[in-house]
Amino acid sequence: MDSGLNLLPQADLDLLSIGALVHRLDPGVIPFRKATECKIHVSGGEFNVAANLADCFRLKTGIATAMVNYPIGDLIAERVRAMGVRPYYKYFEHNGVNGPNMATVYSDRGFGVRAPVVFYNRSNEAAALLKPGDFDWEAIFAGGVRWVHSGGIFAALSETTGEVIIEGMKAAKAAGAVTSFDLNYRAKLWNIWGGQEKAVSIIRRIVEHVDVLVGNEEDLQLGLGIPGPDVTTTSKLDPSKFFGMIDQVVEKYPNIKVVATTLREVHSTNHHSWGAVAWINGSTYVSPTCELHIYDRVGGGDGFASGFFYGLLTGEPPQVAVNLGWAHGALLTTFPGDTTMATVEQVRAFAKGGSARIQR
């Protein structure tokens, strides 16, 4: 059984992400109201996938995004280089006072019964200023691109960012690339300029150009406006509710060949049960389940997406692709920061049923 995806055998880039770069301030287990110092992690839902695929899985990836010419931009650009991602930047000049800025995400780690708290400063964000025509897609796709990825966080930033995604996806399809979209529904971002109704109107237009969709039952309900069950009532590890919604997704969007998501039962901030499921070209696949003892949960979903995409990009059987995504997402929660510190060998060992025994 194959994935039904018509992937180019080779190209200059294995994956291109379209999205926003951010920096996350992390005071660790101390909440911000008592914090005296922070770590800085470079992140972005779309960037994380490209970074993980380059650094852990050794694929050739790029990102089309905004960059501001000021020290925070330099800090972020240095991390993009360090992760091995090829940048396609639209540059903005900072006026020294109020921007345009590279967005800041504030997120403590929480602990035990205390959940992590996430809030933003996306005021005058450069990525939100991106508009159709800002990228030379012909030049970016000149050497061939096998896969193009974007997500709901970027789509939620402004009136123009969804249009950039649609323009990029159309160029991707014309160039023979597979396209993916992570619904990543963030109510806080959409609520500023139109709420769920606006979100659905934009995301529906994007998803018409998409082959692979990442999102859980809640994302499918809120982002695509597809009616579904109350997702809070039963076990989060039961895939039946997710699979029950797939028919409606595919009926509305016959272009969709793959839908996948993580399954997470949160027992406490530092203890989750973790699984993943996928509907691939008409068949369903479920990963093993494991107990996660979490160091930093941010980026786990992007960790799953990148491992899963890696499996599909390298022609693995669908079950192996799901297990690779599940394994990488699990490992990612054991590291600080939003992007991977795992190796592909560690991921493959864990996906095969590896353990936490010491590697000598």
C-alpha positions in Angstrom: 0.0 0.0 0.0 1.6 3.3 -1.0 0.8 6.8 0.2 -0.9 7.9 -3.1 1.5 10.9 -3.1 3.2 11.6 -6.4 6.6 12.7 -5.2 9.4 13.9 -7.4 12.3 11.4 -7.1 14.8 14.1 -6.6 15.1 17.9 -6.5 17.2 20.7 -5.2 15.1 20.9 -2.0 13.3 18.0 -0.3 11.0 20.4 1.6 10.2 24.1 1.6 8.3 25.7 4.5 6.3 28.9 4.1 5.8 30.6 7.5 7.0 32.9 10.3 10.1 32.8 12.3 9.8 33.6 16.0 11.9 33.6 19.1 10.5 32.0 22.3 11.5 33.3 25.7 11.5 30.4 28.2 12.0 31.0 32.0 11.9 27.3 32.6 9.7 26.1 35.5 9.5 29.7 36.8 6.3 31.6 35.7 6.9 34.9 34.0 5.6 37.0 36.8 8.5 35.7 39.0 11.1 35.2 36.3 14.6 36.8 36.5 16.1 35.1 33.4 15.1 33.4 30.2 16.5 31.0 27.6 15.9 32.0 23.9 14.6 29.4 21.5 14.2 30.1 17.8 11.0 28.6 16.5 7.9 28.8 14.3 5.4 26.0 13.5 6.4 25.9 9.9 10.1 26.5 10.4 10.4 23.7 13.0 9.4 21.1 10.4 12.1 22.3 8.0 14.7 22.5 10.8 14.0 19.0 12.1 14.1 17.5 8.6 17.5 19.2 7.9 19.2 18.6 11.3 17.9 15.2 12.4 16.8 13.6 9.1 19.6 15.1 6.9 17.3 16.3 4.1 17.7 19.5 2.1 15.1 22.1 3.3 14.4 25.8 3.0 12.0 28.4 4.4 10.3 31.4 2.7 9.8 34.0 5.5 10.3 37.5 6.7 13.5 38.7 8.3 14.2 42.0 10.0 17.6 43.6 9.7 18.3 44.2 13.5 20.0 42.2 16.2 17.0 39.9 17.0 16.8 39.1 13.3 20.6 38.3 13.4 20.1 35.9 16.3 17.2 34.1 14.5 19.1 33.9 11.2 22.1 32.4 12.9 19.9 29.6 14.3 18.4 29.0 10.8 21.9 28.6 9.5 22.9 26.3 12.4 19.9 24.0 11.7 21.0 23.8 8.0 17.8 25.4 6.6 18.2 27.4 3.4 16.5 30.8 3.9 14.5 32.8 1.3 14.0 36.0 3.2 11.9 39.1 2.4 13.9 41.7 4.4 12.4 44.5 6.4 14.3 47.4 8.1 13.7 48.0 11.8 13.2 51.7 12.6 14.9 51.4 16.0 11.7 52.1 18.0 8.6 50.0 17.2 9.5 47.7 14.3 8.8 45.9 12.2 9.6 43.1 14.7 10.4 39.4 14.8 7.6 38.1 17.0 8.2 37.0 20.6 6.5 34.0 22.1 6.5 33.8 25.9 6.2 30.2 27.3 7.1 28.8 30.7 7.5 25.0 31.1 4.9 24.5 33.8 5.4 21.6 36.2 3.3 18.8 37.5 -0.3 20.0 38.0 0.7 23.5 36.7 0.2 23.7 33.0 2.6 25.8 30.7 1.3 29.3 30.0 1.8 30.7 26.4 1.2 34.3 25.3 2.6 36.4 22.5 4.0 39.8 21.5 3.3 39.8 17.7 2.9 43.6 17.6 4.0 45.0 14.2 5.3 41.6 13.2 7.3 41.5 9.9 5.8 38.1 8.9 2.3 39.5 9.2 3.3 42.1 6.5 4.1 39.5 3.9 1.9 39.6 0.9 1.5 38.0 -2.5 4.4 39.0 -4.8 7.0 39.1 -2.0 8.6 35.9 -3.1 10.0 34.9 -6.5 8.5 31.4 -6.6 9.9 30.7 -10.0 13.4 31.2 -8.7 12.7 29.2 -5.5 11.3 26.3 -7.5 13.9 26.5 -10.3 15.9 23.5 -9.1 12.8 21.5 -8.1 11.1 21.2 -4.7 9.6 17.8 -3.6 7.3 19.0 -0.8 5.9 22.4 0.4 4.6 22.9 3.9 2.7 25.6 5.7 0.4 26.0 8.6 -2.5 27.7 10.4 -0.3 29.8 12.7 1.1 31.7 9.7 -2.4 31.9 8.0 -3.7 33.5 11.2 -1.3 36.4 11.3 -3.0 38.8 8.9 -5.3 39.4 6.0 -2.4 38.8 3.6 -0.5 35.8 5.0 -3.2 33.3 3.9 -2.9 34.7 0.4 0.9 34.2 0.5 0.3 30.5 1.4 -2.3 30.1 -1.5 0.1 31.7 -3.9 3.0 29.4 -2.7 0.8 26.3 -2.9 -0.3 27.1 -6.4 3.3 27.5 -7.4 4.2 24.3 -5.7 1.5 22.4 -7.6 2.6 23.9 -10.9 6.2 22.7 -10.0 5.0 19.1 -9.2 5.5 19.3 -5.4 3.4 17.6 -2.8 1.8 20.1 -0.4 1.0 19.8 3.3 -0.8 22.1 5.8 -0.8 21.8 9.6 -4.1 23.3 10.8 -2.6 24.3 14.1 -5.7 26.2 15.1 -4.8 29.1 17.5 -7.9 30.8 18.7 -5.9 33.7 20.3 -4.5 34.6 16.9 -7.7 34.3 14.9 -9.8 36.2 17.5 -8.0 39.4 16.8 -9.4 39.8 13.3 -12.5 37.8 12.7 -12.5 34.6 14.8 -13.4 31.2 13.7 -15.7 32.3 10.8 -12.7 34.1 9.2 -10.4 31.2 9.9 -12.7 28.7 8.2 -13.1 31.0 5.1 -9.3 31.3 4.6 -8.3 27.8 5.6 -10.8 26.2 3.3 -9.3 28.1 0.3 -5.8 26.9 1.3 -6.8 23.3 1.8 -8.1 23.1 -1.8 -4.4 23.0 -2.8 -3.3 20.5 -0.2 -2.4 16.8 -0.4 -1.4 16.1 3.3 -3.3 17.6 6.2 -2.1 17.5 9.8 -4.6 18.2 12.6 -6.6 16.6 15.4 -10.4 16.4 15.7 -10.5 19.9 17.3 -8.4 21.4 14.5 -10.7 19.8 11.9 -13.8 21.2 13.6 -12.5 24.7 14.2 -10.2 25.1 11.2 -12.3 23.4 8.5 -15.8 24.0 10.1 -16.5 20.2 9.9 -19.0 19.1 12.6 -17.6 16.5 14.9 -18.0 14.9 18.3 -17.3 16.6 21.6 -13.6 16.0 21.9 -13.4 16.4 25.6 -15.5 13.5 26.7 -13.5 10.4 26.0 -9.9 9.2 26.0 -7.6 11.3 23.9 -5.9 8.1 22.8 -8.9 6.7 21.1 -8.5 7.2 17.3 -12.1 6.3 16.4 -13.4 9.9 16.7 -10.6 11.2 14.5 -11.1 8.4 11.9 -14.9 9.1 12.1 -14.4 12.6 10.8 -12.1 11.7 7.9 -15.0 10.8 5.5 -16.4 14.3 5.8 -12.9 15.8 5.2 -12.3 13.8 2.1 -15.8 14.3 0.8 -15.3 18.1 1.0 -11.7 18.0 -0.2 -11.2 15.0 -2.5 -7.6 16.3 -3.2 -6.6 15.2 0.3 -4.7 11.9 0.3 -3.3 11.9 3.9 -4.6 13.1 7.2 -2.5 12.6 10.4 -2.4 13.7 14.0 -0.8 13.0 17.4 -2.8 11.6 20.2 -2.0 12.9 23.6 -3.5 12.1 27.0 -2.1 14.7 29.5 -1.9 13.2 33.0 0.3 16.1 34.2 2.6 18.7 32.6 5.5 16.2 32.7 3.6 12.9 32.1 1.7 12.3 28.9 0.6 9.1 27.1 1.6 9.6 23.5 0.4 8.1 20.2 -0.2 9.0 16.6 -2.7 8.1 13.8 -2.9 8.6 10.1 -5.4 8.0 7.3 -3.3 7.4 4.2 -4.9 6.9 0.8 -7.9 5.1 2.2 -6.3 3.0 4.9 -5.8 3.8 8.6 -2.6 3.4 10.7 -2.1 3.7 14.4 1.3 4.0 16.2 2.3 2.3 19.4 1.6 4.2 22.6 4.3 5.2 25.0 4.5 7.1 28.3 6.3 10.4 28.0 8.3 12.0 30.8 8.5 15.5 29.4 11.3 18.0 29.7 9.8 20.6 27.3 6.5 19.8 25.4 6.7 22.7 22.9 7.3 21.5 19.3 6.2 17.9 19.9 3.5 18.1 17.2 6.0 19.6 14.7 8.4 16.8 15.7 5.7 14.2 14.7 5.0 16.0 11.4 8.6 16.1 10.4 9.3 12.4 11.2 6.1 11.4 9.4 7.0 13.5 6.3 10.5 12.1 6.4 9.0 8.6 6.2 6.8 9.5 3.2 9.6 11.4 1.5 12.0 8.5 1.7 9.4 5.9 0.5 8.9 4.0 3.7 5.7 2.0 4.1 2.9 4.1 5.7 3.0 2.3 9.1 6.8 3.0 9.3 6.2 6.6 8.4 3.6 7.0 11.2 6.0 5.3 13.7 8.9 7.5 12.7 6.8 10.6 13.3 5.5 9.2 16.6 9.1 8.3 17.7 10.6 11.7 16.7 7.8 13.7 18.4 8.3 11.7 21.6 12.1 12.2 21.6 11.6 16.0 20.9 9.8 16.5 24.2 12.9 15.2 26.0 15.0 18.2 24.8 14.9 21.9 25.7 13.6 24.2 22.9 11.3 23.7 20.0 13.5 22.0 17.4 15.2 18.7 17.4 18.4 17.5 19.1 17.8 13.9 18.1 19.6 11.9 15.5 17.9 9.8 12.8 19.5 6.7 14.3 17.9 7.4 17.7 14.5 8.0 16.0 14.7 4.7 14.0 15.8 2.7 17.1 12.9 4.1 19.1 10.4 3.6 16.3 11.4 0.0 16.1 10.5 -0.4 19.8 13.8 0.8 21.3 14.1 1.6 25.0 15.8 4.2 27.2 18.6 1.8 28.1 22.0 3.5 28.1 23.7 3.5 24.7 27.3 2.4 25.2 
